[in-house]
């Protein structure tokens, strides 16, 4: 009897062990299957969302683009052509690539889709905050603060897909760390560099950048900060103001990185009416790179036939109004000078206010607004622009003195200094 019981127990024990072993053997497969099912489910949910984003961008362009004929395109056919690619897009970045390929068919400036992985998404959100408050701004930035982690550079992608610095904003961590225009950032803490994501969770912490400079590879440590775009551009304007001694003269210099708001012009007037710029013998007005937004009336700063007034209150505080610059001035421009800045360059050149030095401007002169669509931002041209009857879109403004840029130096600035030091 005992033998039978022991045999039965042994069989049950064997079966139990066998079932455990079988379950153990199957567990990785089951887990993988569950994980794959979850991933497939997430992907299946993402596809309709990406198609919805694509469709909304397409409709917004159809309904709001400045040319109702969409530059002669069959916009429905364009949609049908790119929709399969949008359906296959595996990420937000991939979808943005498809959308921007579609938008490029229009051959128009101020027409591009940006994602939160790009600094421009935040910069444009801040620039157009007034309009976007009616268009989902609160949903995109629930705290009301528009910011991103960064170091204060402007960049573009080179042929290898790396970030090539086109501008270093004064007073930012990038300038303090010694980064220069022309540097190509390849790595951040050993990983491929991404303009925003490389600094996520690292504000206030040292990040080691691997970069190429004039053919040589080097490493530079930088400490990212939380950047509020408009504040960065305004602080950069203030920090750029300085005088440069040359040939016994004092040459003032100021860089206006962004003109999207009258506060930039008021700040410029304040800088010109106070030390050290008010004592300079001449001025270099640098409008290279950054964003536009300027209006033609800003050129009145150089109208020598209008008076400047000074208002003093009972406490002795004085403020200058209608500030004018009545000394020699030169303007710096390049291929990154765009939009409203190009209108200033056009008037500055046409009415002979001074030399325009550098290279031809971008030729991006259409009126634009922004739309927050799902997790991205659409910058869209909504108005055509003519300046004194001329259309600058696709043409730009040629300088009066052409000087090509050199990543290893700044020959455009040096030429302006040379011109003004003998004026």
C-alpha positions as CSV (number, residue, x, y, z in Angstrom):
1,X,0.0,0.0,0.0
2,X,2.8,2.3,1.0
3,X,4.6,1.5,-2.3
4,X,1.5,2.4,-4.3
5,X,1.0,5.7,-2.4
6,X,4.7,6.5,-2.9
7,X,4.4,5.7,-6.5
8,X,1.3,8.0,-6.9
9,X,3.1,10.7,-5.0
10,X,6.1,10.3,-7.2
11,X,4.0,10.5,-10.3
12,X,2.2,13.7,-8.9
13,X,5.6,15.2,-8.0
14,X,7.0,14.4,-11.4
15,X,4.0,15.9,-13.1
16,X,4.2,19.0,-10.9
17,X,7.9,19.5,-11.7
18,X,7.2,18.9,-15.4
19,X,4.4,21.5,-15.4
20,X,6.7,24.0,-13.6
21,X,9.5,23.3,-16.0
22,X,7.2,23.7,-18.9
23,X,5.8,26.9,-17.5
24,X,9.3,28.2,-16.8
25,X,10.3,27.3,-20.4
26,X,7.3,29.1,-21.8
27,X,7.4,32.2,-19.6
28,X,10.0,34.2,-21.7
29,X,7.9,33.4,-24.8
30,X,4.7,34.5,-23.1
31,X,6.3,37.7,-21.7
32,X,7.8,38.5,-25.1
33,X,4.4,37.9,-26.7
34,X,2.7,40.2,-24.2
35,X,5.3,42.9,-24.6
36,X,5.0,42.6,-28.4
37,X,1.2,42.8,-28.1
38,X,1.5,45.9,-26.0
39,X,4.0,47.5,-28.4
40,X,1.7,46.6,-31.3
41,X,-1.2,48.1,-29.5
42,X,0.7,51.4,-28.8
43,X,1.8,51.5,-32.4
44,X,-1.8,50.9,-33.6
45,X,-3.0,53.8,-31.4
46,X,-0.1,56.0,-32.6
47,X,-0.9,55.5,-36.3
48,X,-4.4,57.2,-36.2
49,X,-2.9,60.0,-34.1
50,X,-0.2,60.7,-36.6
51,X,-2.6,60.5,-39.5
52,X,-4.8,63.0,-37.7
53,X,-1.8,65.3,-37.3
54,X,-0.9,65.0,-40.9
55,X,-4.5,65.7,-42.0
56,X,-4.9,68.7,-39.7
57,X,-1.7,70.2,-41.1
58,X,-2.9,69.6,-44.7
59,X,-6.3,71.2,-43.9
60,X,-4.7,74.2,-42.2
61,X,-2.5,74.9,-45.2
62,X,-5.5,74.4,-47.6
63,X,-7.6,76.9,-45.6
64,X,-5.0,79.5,-44.4
65,X,-2.0,79.6,-46.8
66,X,-1.6,83.1,-48.3
67,X,-2.2,81.9,-51.8
68,X,-5.6,80.3,-52.2
69,X,-4.4,78.6,-55.3
70,X,-1.5,77.0,-53.3
71,X,1.1,78.0,-56.0
72,X,-0.8,76.0,-58.6
73,X,-0.6,72.7,-56.8
74,X,-3.3,70.1,-56.7
75,X,-3.3,70.0,-52.9
76,X,-5.5,66.9,-52.7
77,X,-3.1,65.0,-55.0
78,X,-0.2,66.2,-52.8
79,X,-2.1,64.8,-49.8
80,X,-2.7,61.4,-51.5
81,X,1.0,61.2,-52.4
82,X,2.3,61.7,-48.9
83,X,-0.4,60.0,-46.8
84,X,1.1,56.5,-47.2
85,X,4.5,57.8,-45.8
86,X,2.6,59.5,-42.9
87,X,0.9,56.2,-42.1
88,X,4.2,54.4,-42.0
89,X,6.0,57.0,-39.9
90,X,7.3,55.3,-36.8
91,X,7.9,58.4,-34.7
92,X,7.1,62.1,-34.3
93,X,10.4,63.0,-36.0
94,X,9.6,60.7,-38.9
95,X,6.2,62.2,-39.3
96,X,7.6,65.7,-39.2
97,X,9.9,64.7,-42.0
98,X,7.0,63.6,-44.1
99,X,5.0,66.7,-43.3
100,X,7.9,69.0,-44.2
101,X,8.5,67.1,-47.4
102,X,4.8,67.9,-48.2
103,X,5.2,71.5,-47.2
104,X,8.3,71.9,-49.3
105,X,6.2,71.4,-52.4
106,X,4.8,74.9,-51.8
107,X,8.3,76.5,-52.2
108,X,7.4,79.1,-49.6
109,X,9.3,80.6,-46.7
110,X,7.7,80.6,-43.2
111,X,6.1,77.2,-43.9
112,X,7.4,74.4,-41.7
113,X,6.4,71.9,-39.0
114,X,8.4,71.7,-35.8
115,X,8.4,69.2,-33.0
116,X,9.3,69.6,-29.3
117,X,12.7,68.0,-30.1
118,X,13.7,71.2,-31.8
119,X,14.5,74.6,-30.1
120,X,12.6,76.4,-32.8
121,X,9.3,74.8,-31.5
122,X,9.8,76.7,-28.2
123,X,11.2,79.9,-29.8
124,X,8.2,80.2,-32.1
125,X,5.8,79.3,-29.4
126,X,7.1,82.2,-27.3
127,X,7.3,84.6,-30.3
128,X,3.7,83.9,-31.3
129,X,2.4,83.4,-27.7
130,X,-0.2,86.1,-28.2
131,X,-1.9,84.4,-31.1
132,X,-1.4,80.9,-29.7
133,X,-3.3,81.6,-26.5
134,X,-6.3,81.1,-28.6
135,X,-4.8,78.0,-30.1
136,X,-4.0,75.4,-27.5
137,X,-1.0,77.1,-25.9
138,X,-2.3,76.2,-22.4
139,X,-2.4,72.6,-23.4
140,X,1.1,72.6,-24.7
141,X,2.5,74.5,-21.8
142,X,0.2,73.9,-18.8
143,X,2.4,75.9,-16.4
144,X,2.2,79.0,-18.6
145,X,6.0,79.0,-18.9
146,X,7.5,78.4,-22.4
147,X,11.0,77.0,-21.9
148,X,13.4,74.2,-22.9
149,X,16.7,72.9,-21.6
150,X,19.6,74.3,-23.7
151,X,22.8,76.2,-24.0
152,X,21.9,79.2,-26.2
153,X,23.0,78.4,-29.7
154,X,21.3,78.6,-33.1
155,X,22.1,75.7,-35.4
156,X,21.2,73.8,-38.5
157,X,21.7,70.2,-39.6
158,X,24.8,69.6,-41.8
159,X,25.1,66.9,-44.6
160,X,25.8,64.3,-42.0
161,X,22.8,65.1,-39.9
162,X,24.9,66.8,-37.1
163,X,24.1,70.2,-35.5
164,X,26.3,72.9,-37.0
165,X,26.3,76.1,-34.9
166,X,25.3,79.2,-36.8
167,X,25.1,81.6,-33.9
168,X,26.1,81.7,-30.2
169,X,23.9,84.0,-28.2
170,X,25.9,86.4,-25.9
171,X,25.7,85.7,-22.2
172,X,24.6,82.1,-22.6
173,X,26.3,78.9,-21.3
174,X,27.4,78.2,-24.9
175,X,29.4,81.5,-25.1
176,X,30.7,81.1,-21.6
177,X,32.0,77.6,-22.5
178,X,33.7,78.9,-25.6
179,X,31.5,77.4,-28.3
180,X,31.8,79.2,-31.7
181,X,29.8,79.6,-34.8
182,X,31.0,76.9,-37.2
183,X,31.4,74.3,-34.5
184,X,29.7,71.0,-35.3
185,X,28.3,69.2,-32.3
186,X,28.5,65.4,-32.7
187,X,28.1,63.9,-29.2
188,X,26.8,64.9,-25.7
189,X,28.0,62.7,-22.9
190,X,29.0,60.1,-25.4
191,X,25.6,59.8,-27.0
192,X,24.6,61.3,-30.4
193,X,23.8,64.9,-29.9
194,X,20.2,66.1,-30.0
195,X,19.5,69.9,-29.6
196,X,16.9,69.5,-26.8
197,X,16.9,65.9,-25.6
198,X,20.6,65.9,-24.9
199,X,19.9,68.3,-22.1
200,X,16.7,66.9,-20.6
201,X,17.2,66.3,-16.9
202,X,20.6,67.8,-17.0
203,X,19.9,71.5,-16.2
204,X,22.6,72.8,-13.9
205,X,24.7,69.7,-14.5
206,X,27.9,69.6,-16.6
207,X,27.5,68.0,-20.1
208,X,30.5,67.1,-22.2
209,X,30.1,67.9,-25.8
210,X,32.2,66.2,-28.5
211,X,32.5,68.6,-31.5
212,X,34.4,69.3,-34.7
213,X,36.1,72.6,-35.1
214,X,37.9,73.5,-38.3
215,X,38.6,69.8,-39.0
216,X,39.8,68.9,-35.5
217,X,37.8,66.9,-32.9
218,X,37.6,68.4,-29.4
219,X,35.6,68.2,-26.2
220,X,34.0,71.1,-24.3
221,X,32.1,71.0,-21.1
222,X,28.9,73.1,-20.8
223,X,26.2,73.5,-18.2
224,X,22.7,73.8,-19.7
225,X,20.0,76.0,-18.3
226,X,16.2,76.3,-18.7
227,X,15.9,78.7,-21.6
228,X,12.9,81.1,-22.0
229,X,13.4,82.1,-25.6
230,X,12.3,85.7,-25.7
231,X,14.3,86.4,-22.5
232,X,17.3,84.7,-24.0
233,X,17.2,86.9,-27.2
234,X,16.6,90.1,-25.2
235,X,19.4,89.3,-22.7
236,X,21.6,88.4,-25.7
237,X,20.9,91.8,-27.3
238,X,21.9,93.6,-24.1
239,X,25.0,91.4,-23.5
240,X,26.2,92.0,-27.1
241,X,26.5,95.8,-26.7
242,X,30.2,96.8,-26.6
243,X,32.7,99.2,-28.2
244,X,35.6,98.1,-30.3
245,X,38.7,100.3,-30.5
246,X,40.0,100.7,-34.1
247,X,42.3,103.2,-35.7
248,X,41.9,105.7,-32.8
249,X,38.1,105.5,-33.0
250,X,35.5,103.8,-30.9
251,X,33.2,101.5,-32.9
252,X,29.9,100.5,-31.2
253,X,28.5,97.0,-31.8
254,X,25.1,95.5,-31.0
255,X,23.6,92.2,-32.3
256,X,19.8,92.0,-32.6
257,X,19.0,88.3,-32.6
258,X,15.3,88.6,-32.7
259,X,13.0,91.5,-33.7
260,X,9.6,89.8,-32.9
261,X,8.3,92.6,-30.6
262,X,8.7,96.3,-30.0
263,X,10.6,95.5,-26.8
264,X,13.7,94.7,-28.8
265,X,13.7,98.1,-30.5
266,X,13.1,99.9,-27.3
267,X,16.0,98.1,-25.7
268,X,18.2,99.0,-28.6
269,X,17.3,102.7,-28.3
270,X,18.0,102.4,-24.5
271,X,21.4,100.9,-25.2
272,X,22.3,103.6,-27.8
273,X,21.4,106.4,-25.4
274,X,23.6,105.1,-22.6
275,X,27.2,104.2,-22.0
276,X,29.2,102.7,-23.6
277,X,27.4,102.9,-27.0
278,X,26.3,106.6,-26.7
279,X,30.0,107.6,-26.7
280,X,31.0,105.6,-29.7
281,X,32.0,107.3,-33.0
282,X,30.1,104.8,-35.2
283,X,27.8,101.8,-34.9
284,X,27.7,98.2,-36.3
285,X,24.1,97.0,-36.3
286,X,24.3,93.2,-36.6
287,X,21.1,91.6,-38.0
288,X,22.7,88.2,-38.9
289,X,20.8,85.0,-38.1
290,X,18.0,84.6,-35.6
291,X,14.3,85.6,-36.2
292,X,12.7,88.6,-38.0
293,X,9.6,90.5,-36.9
294,X,10.9,94.0,-37.5
295,X,8.7,96.7,-39.0
296,X,10.0,99.4,-41.4
297,X,9.4,102.2,-38.9
298,X,12.4,101.0,-36.9
299,X,14.6,102.6,-39.5
300,X,13.5,106.0,-38.1
301,X,16.2,105.4,-35.5
302,X,18.6,106.8,-38.2
303,X,16.4,109.8,-39.2
304,X,18.8,112.7,-38.5
305,X,16.0,115.3,-39.1
306,X,13.8,114.4,-36.2
307,X,14.4,115.6,-32.6
308,X,15.0,113.5,-29.5
309,X,13.2,114.5,-26.3
310,X,14.2,114.0,-22.7
311,X,11.4,113.6,-20.1
312,X,12.3,114.0,-16.4
313,X,9.9,113.3,-13.6
314,X,9.7,115.0,-10.1
315,X,12.1,112.4,-8.7
316,X,14.8,113.2,-11.2
317,X,14.4,110.1,-13.3
318,X,15.0,110.8,-16.9
319,X,14.0,109.0,-20.1
320,X,14.9,109.7,-23.7
321,X,12.1,109.4,-26.2
322,X,12.4,109.3,-30.0
323,X,16.1,108.3,-29.7
324,X,18.1,108.9,-32.9
325,X,21.6,107.8,-34.0
326,X,23.3,110.6,-35.9
327,X,26.7,109.1,-36.4
328,X,28.0,106.6,-39.1
329,X,26.4,103.2,-39.1
330,X,26.9,99.9,-40.9
331,X,24.6,96.9,-41.0
332,X,25.7,93.2,-41.0
333,X,23.6,90.7,-42.9
334,X,23.9,87.1,-44.1
335,X,21.9,84.1,-45.3
336,X,20.3,83.8,-41.9
337,X,18.9,87.4,-42.0
338,X,15.2,86.8,-42.6
339,X,11.8,88.3,-42.8
340,X,11.3,91.7,-41.1
341,X,15.1,92.1,-40.9
342,X,15.3,91.9,-44.6
343,X,12.8,94.7,-44.9
344,X,15.1,96.8,-42.7
345,X,18.1,95.8,-44.9
346,X,16.1,96.8,-48.0
347,X,15.3,100.3,-46.7
348,X,18.7,100.8,-45.1
349,X,20.3,100.1,-48.5
350,X,17.8,101.9,-50.7
351,X,17.8,105.1,-48.7
352,X,21.6,105.0,-48.2
353,X,21.7,105.0,-44.4
354,X,25.0,103.2,-44.5
355,X,26.8,100.2,-45.9
356,X,25.2,96.8,-45.8
357,X,28.0,94.3,-45.3
358,X,28.0,90.5,-45.6
359,X,26.1,88.2,-47.9
360,X,22.7,88.1,-49.5
361,X,19.8,87.8,-47.1
362,X,17.6,84.7,-47.0
363,X,14.7,85.9,-49.2
364,X,12.1,84.8,-46.7
365,X,9.7,87.7,-46.7
366,X,6.1,86.5,-46.2
367,X,3.8,87.3,-43.3
368,X,3.3,84.3,-41.0
369,X,1.5,83.0,-38.0
370,X,1.8,79.7,-36.0
371,X,-0.6,76.9,-35.1
372,X,-0.1,74.3,-32.4
373,X,-1.2,71.0,-34.0
374,X,-1.2,68.0,-31.7
375,X,2.3,67.8,-30.3
376,X,3.9,70.0,-33.0
377,X,3.9,73.6,-34.3
378,X,3.1,74.7,-37.8
379,X,4.6,78.0,-39.0
380,X,2.6,79.0,-42.0
381,X,2.8,81.9,-44.5
382,X,-0.5,83.6,-44.4
383,X,0.2,86.9,-46.2
384,X,2.2,88.1,-49.2
385,X,4.5,91.1,-48.7
386,X,5.8,93.8,-51.0
387,X,8.3,96.5,-50.0
388,X,8.0,99.7,-51.9
389,X,6.3,97.7,-54.6
390,X,9.0,95.0,-54.7
391,X,8.7,91.4,-53.7
392,X,11.7,90.1,-51.7
393,X,10.4,86.6,-51.3
394,X,12.9,84.2,-52.9
395,X,15.2,87.1,-53.8
396,X,16.5,88.7,-50.6
397,X,18.7,91.8,-50.3
398,X,22.2,91.9,-51.7
399,X,24.8,93.7,-49.6
400,X,26.6,96.9,-50.8
401,X,29.9,95.3,-49.7
402,X,29.9,91.5,-50.1
403,X,32.0,89.5,-47.7
404,X,31.6,85.8,-47.3
405,X,31.6,84.2,-43.9
406,X,34.5,82.2,-42.6
407,X,33.9,79.7,-39.7
408,X,37.4,80.3,-38.4
409,X,36.9,84.1,-38.0
410,X,34.4,86.9,-38.7
411,X,35.6,88.7,-41.8
412,X,32.2,90.4,-42.1
413,X,32.5,92.1,-38.7
414,X,36.2,92.9,-39.4
415,X,35.2,94.6,-42.7
416,X,32.6,96.7,-41.0
417,X,35.2,97.8,-38.4
418,X,37.6,98.7,-41.2
419,X,34.9,100.7,-43.1
420,X,33.8,102.7,-40.0
421,X,37.2,103.3,-38.6
422,X,38.1,105.5,-41.5
423,X,34.7,107.1,-42.0
